[in-house]
Amino acid sequence: MPGYDKSRFENLQSIHDGLTCSICHGIFSNPVVVPCCGQTYCSDCINVTRNLICPNNKSKINKSKLSKAPLNVVNMINHLRLSCTYKQSGCEEVVELEKLPQHLDDCDYNPFRICKNCGFEMGQKEHDCVRNLKEKIERIS
């Protein structure tokens, strides 16, 4: 996944340009460092560059030589606060990036979340565990 859209973050003006991928212009997602020049990019962004050529110095990139970004960079990114992926659907939560996956699992506006009672997708319509389980049993029978 390319970087996170900067407009989702709170206190945008305090976000340092050093946390921005120069390919997608978003906040790093799974940042990696290229060995040829030490630049950091989103893993997905650098892996889809044409012929794995470094955008900074045009050197060929050996995928096996990519390294994870320094822990301090990853920690800074993880503590940035951003709006929920489902803000357009009505969710008003703002969470730290590292807590976003857990929030999305529980977000009432996530149409793909899984019910903890029956194990079925919640979907956009009203969820009914009993009906879902009956339908599953009927399909099996």
Protein Blocks (a to p, Z undefined) as FASTA:
>chain_A
ZZddfklpghkllpcfklccfklopacehiaddfklopacdfklmmmgghiiafklopac
dfklpccddfklmmmmmmpccddfklmnopabdcdfklmmmmmmmmmklmkbccfklopa
fbjbdcdfklmmmmmmmmmZZ
